[in-house]
C-alpha cells in the first residue's frame, strides 16, 4: 500500500486494486472506503506514520458494497471502534444479509472485467448509520452525502463544500483519462449520477480507481468525453 498526500488534511491510500482516502480533522479521522480484505493492518500502520492513532478513526464511510471498498471495514471497526456508514440501500449487502447484484456488462467491458484481479470476499460488517441523499456528516467542515445510484443501487459520493473536495466512489474514474466508471448495475443511472457530480464545484476529486485530481476536478469531469466513455 502507498500513502500519498493530496492536502495537509487528505491522504490517498493506494492499494493494488483501488484506493481509499483518509481525512484528518484535529480531533478525529475519517476513512472513505477501506480497501480489500487484509488491508486493515496496512491502513493502521499508515495512520501511525502520519502521527495519529488508529483509534482516532471515528467513521468509515463506504461508497458502495464492492469488496475492494469494504474488505477491511470489519477488521477496522473491531480494532478502532469506528462507526461504519453506508447508504440505506447498500447496508443489507454490506452487512451480509443479502447478496449484491452483479454488474450489467456492456460488450466493451467484458474483456476489461476479465483482466481484473480476483479479490477475497469482503467480510460482512455492521452498518452503524444508514445514509440518505442530502445527509450531512461531521467531518471536513460538514460533508454532504450524494446518492449516486447506477454503479450499485446504493452508491454514494461525498462532497466537502468548504475545502472543495469530492469523493466519487466508482461513479467516475481516472484510469488513463477522466471518465464515467465501469461495471455498473444500471449504466444509464450511473451516467446521470456522473453528470450530477460533474455539475459540482470541487477542485480536488478523488476516485475509487485512478489518479486523483488536485485542481480543476469537476471541470475535468464536465469536459470528459462521456459518449466515447459510454461505448
Protein Blocks (a to p, Z undefined) as FASTA:
>chain_A
ZZddfbfkbccdddfeocddddddfkbccdehjbjehilmmmmmmmmmnopafklpmbdc
dfbfbfklmmmmmmmmmmnopacdddfklmmmmnopaccddddddfklmmmmmmpccddd
ddddddfbdcdehiacdeehiaaddddehjbmmbccdddfknopacekjmbccehiacdd
ehifblmlmmmmmmmmmmpccfbdcdfbdcddfbhklmmmmmpcfklmnZZ
